[in-house]
């Protein structure tokens, strides 16, 4: 399959390109920065430039769209919305014009709005059907990006998969200060539901989303099977989320894994055939 990857020079983008190449796909990349390697065709350009995108999508079978301002700290409100929302619309417009039938959009759990200083989950565990209430420019930009994908799916029959990773990490974080965090920092991490996901697992979801069947448009939360805490999840809930209602039976949910994540990825596992393979616990035990 010939796949265009936007935002290819970012943290996830570089890993996604490597995963695609390893799986045997032909890759073309699009990013403001020059490509670090020349094993594939790279087109430098701004995601807000529809004319550059129209050139980039030619002869492609699918698009994995990563290009974005990655959080609110990296740009003014107007810039975050302009790059992330207009950029995503440009990708969809160019894809439709080129008759590309599938777009994988890297959204975020932030699209739901239940994480961060201004967010609060309405129930636990958070799943892909949780109501959206985006509060910050970045959260709003990801929510609107997903809505644009929904619109193009419903109007034109384009398959759109919106991947919603939690905090994306990598192997060298597991031996450092991130996992497990000191107890004094747990309260601040509670705003993220203690959720994390390895970049290798994220990129496998991107790969699977290129060919998965059974949906026209869907969102897919991505997280490790466990939390980032060394204590059981039931204790974490008792300490940090005592007033949150549960959408599922808590005892049944935690029965097989006492450290189970408070983010439920059942939809990704069911429709994409995805399974996270990496946990900080495995790495720390073996190091």
C-alpha positions in Angstrom: 0.0 0.0 0.0 1.2 3.5 -0.8 0.8 5.6 2.3 1.3 9.4 2.8 2.4 10.3 6.3 2.0 13.9 7.4 3.9 15.2 10.4 6.5 12.5 9.6 9.4 14.2 11.5 7.6 14.3 14.9 8.1 11.8 17.7 5.2 9.5 16.7 5.7 10.3 13.0 9.2 9.0 12.8 8.2 5.8 14.6 5.1 5.4 12.3 7.2 5.7 9.2 9.6 3.0 10.4 6.7 0.7 11.3 5.1 1.1 7.8 8.4 0.4 6.1 9.0 -2.6 8.2 5.6 -3.9 7.2 6.4 -3.5 3.5 4.4 -0.4 2.7 5.6 2.3 0.3 5.8 5.6 2.1 5.8 9.3 1.1 6.2 11.9 3.8 5.0 15.4 4.3 6.4 17.8 6.9 7.6 21.3 7.4 11.0 19.9 8.2 13.3 18.1 5.8 13.4 14.4 6.1 16.3 13.0 8.1 16.5 10.0 5.7 16.1 9.7 2.0 14.9 6.1 1.7 11.5 7.4 0.5 10.0 10.5 -1.2 9.7 13.5 1.1 7.7 16.6 0.3 8.4 19.6 2.6 5.4 21.8 3.2 2.9 23.4 5.5 -0.3 21.5 6.3 -2.2 24.7 5.8 -1.1 24.8 2.2 -3.8 23.0 0.3 -1.9 23.2 -3.0 1.2 21.4 -1.5 -1.1 18.7 -0.1 -2.8 18.2 -3.4 0.6 17.4 -4.8 1.5 15.2 -1.9 -1.6 13.0 -2.1 -1.2 12.1 -5.7 -1.1 8.3 -6.4 -1.5 7.4 -2.7 -3.8 4.7 -1.4 -4.2 6.0 2.2 -3.1 8.8 4.5 -1.9 8.8 8.1 -2.3 12.3 9.3 -0.1 13.3 12.2 0.9 16.9 11.4 -0.3 19.2 14.2 0.7 21.5 17.0 1.0 18.9 19.7 -0.3 20.8 22.7 -1.4 24.2 24.0 2.1 25.1 25.1 3.5 25.1 21.6 1.3 27.8 20.1 -1.1 30.6 20.6 -4.8 29.7 20.6 -5.4 30.9 17.1 -2.4 29.0 15.8 -3.4 25.8 17.4 -6.8 25.9 15.9 -5.5 27.1 12.5 -2.9 24.4 12.1 -4.8 21.5 13.6 -8.3 22.2 12.3 -7.6 23.8 8.9 -4.7 21.3 8.4 -7.0 18.4 9.0 -9.7 19.8 6.7 -7.1 20.3 4.0 -6.0 16.6 4.3 -9.6 15.5 3.9 -10.3 17.8 1.0 -7.2 16.7 -0.8 -7.9 13.0 -0.1 -11.4 13.3 -1.4 -10.3 15.1 -4.6 -7.7 12.3 -5.2 -10.3 9.6 -4.5 -8.3 8.2 -1.5 -10.7 6.0 0.4 -9.1 5.9 3.9 -7.6 8.5 6.3 -6.1 7.6 9.7 -6.2 10.7 11.8 -4.1 10.9 14.9 -6.4 12.5 17.4 -5.9 12.3 21.1 -7.8 11.4 24.3 -7.8 15.2 24.6 -10.6 15.3 22.0 -12.9 13.9 24.7 -11.9 16.6 27.1 -11.7 14.3 30.2 -8.0 14.9 31.0 -5.9 17.8 31.9 -6.4 20.6 34.5 -9.8 21.6 33.1 -11.2 18.2 32.4 -12.9 15.6 34.5 -14.2 12.2 33.5 -17.9 11.8 33.9 -17.6 8.1 34.6 -14.9 5.4 34.8 -13.4 3.7 32.9 -13.3 6.3 30.2 -14.3 4.7 26.8 -14.7 5.8 23.2 -18.4 6.6 23.9 -17.6 9.1 26.6 -19.3 12.5 25.9 -17.0 15.1 24.5 -16.5 18.4 26.5 -13.2 19.9 25.1 -12.0 22.9 27.2 -8.7 24.0 25.8 -7.7 25.1 22.2 -5.8 21.8 21.7 -8.7 19.7 23.0 -11.1 21.6 20.8 -8.8 21.3 17.8 -8.8 17.5 18.1 -12.5 17.3 18.7 -13.2 19.4 15.6 -10.7 17.3 13.6 -12.7 14.2 14.5 -15.9 15.9 13.6 -14.4 16.8 10.2 -13.5 13.1 9.7 -17.0 12.1 10.6 -18.4 14.5 8.1 -16.3 13.2 5.2 -17.2 9.7 6.1 -20.9 10.4 6.1 -20.8 12.6 3.0 -18.4 10.7 0.8 -18.0 7.2 2.2 -14.4 7.8 3.1 -13.2 5.5 5.9 -11.8 7.6 8.8 -10.1 6.1 11.8 -9.4 8.6 14.7 -6.7 7.3 17.0 -6.9 8.6 20.5 -3.6 7.8 22.3 -3.1 8.8 26.0 0.3 10.0 27.1 2.7 8.6 24.6 6.0 7.3 26.0 9.0 5.2 25.0 11.3 2.5 26.3 13.9 4.8 27.8 11.3 6.5 30.0 10.7 3.3 31.9 14.1 3.2 33.5 14.0 6.9 34.4 11.9 9.0 36.6 8.6 8.6 34.8 7.8 5.0 36.0 7.0 4.7 38.8 6.7 8.3 39.8 7.3 9.4 43.4 4.1 9.3 45.5 4.2 13.1 45.9 3.6 13.5 42.2 0.7 11.1 41.9 -2.0 13.8 42.5 -0.8 15.8 39.6 -0.8 12.7 37.3 -4.4 11.9 38.3 -5.6 14.6 35.8 -4.3 12.2 33.1 -6.0 9.2 34.7 -2.5 7.7 35.2 -2.7 6.5 31.6 0.2 6.0 29.2 0.9 4.1 26.0 4.2 3.0 24.3 4.9 4.6 21.0 5.5 1.1 19.5 2.0 0.1 20.4 0.6 3.4 19.0 2.3 2.8 15.7 0.9 -0.7 15.5 -2.6 0.7 15.8 -1.8 3.1 13.0 -0.7 0.2 10.8 -3.8 -1.9 11.7 -6.1 1.0 11.0 -5.0 1.1 7.3 -6.8 -2.2 6.6 -9.2 -2.8 9.4 -12.8 -3.5 8.4 -16.2 -3.1 10.1 -16.5 0.6 10.4 -16.9 3.7 8.3 -15.9 6.2 11.0 -14.7 5.5 14.5 -12.6 6.7 17.4 -10.1 4.5 19.1 -8.6 5.1 22.5 -5.1 3.7 22.9 -3.5 3.0 26.2 -1.4 0.4 27.9 -3.4 -2.3 29.7 -2.1 -1.0 33.1 -1.8 2.4 34.8 1.5 4.2 35.5 1.1 3.6 39.2 2.7 0.9 41.3 -0.4 0.5 43.5 -3.6 -1.4 42.4 -6.2 0.5 40.4 -8.8 0.0 43.1 -6.7 1.7 45.6 -5.9 4.5 43.1 -9.7 5.0 42.5 -10.4 5.1 46.2 -7.7 7.7 46.8 -8.1 9.9 43.7 -11.5 9.3 42.2 -13.8 8.4 45.1 -16.8 10.3 43.7 -16.6 9.1 40.1 -19.5 6.8 39.0 -18.6 3.5 37.2 -20.0 2.7 33.8 -19.0 -1.0 34.2 -18.9 -3.3 37.2 -15.7 -2.4 38.9 -15.0 -5.8 40.4 -15.4 -7.5 37.0 -13.4 -4.9 35.2 -10.4 -5.3 37.6 -10.8 -9.1 38.0 -8.1 -10.2 35.5 -5.7 -7.3 36.0 -5.6 -5.4 39.4 -3.5 -2.7 37.8 -5.9 -2.2 34.8 -6.0 1.1 33.1 -8.8 3.5 33.8 -9.1 4.0 30.0 -11.0 1.2 28.2 -9.6 0.4 24.8 -12.1 -2.3 23.9 -13.1 -0.7 20.6 -9.5 -0.7 19.3 -9.1 -4.3 20.4 -12.3 -5.3 18.8 -12.3 -3.4 15.5 -8.6 -3.0 14.9 -7.4 -6.2 16.4 -5.0 -4.1 18.5 -3.3 -5.3 21.6 -0.8 -3.2 23.6 2.3 -5.3 24.2 4.5 -2.9 26.3 4.3 -2.1 30.0 6.7 -0.2 32.2 6.3 -3.0 34.8 7.9 -5.5 32.4 10.8 -3.3 31.7 11.5 -2.3 35.3 11.4 -5.9 36.4 13.8 -7.0 33.8 16.3 -4.1 34.2 
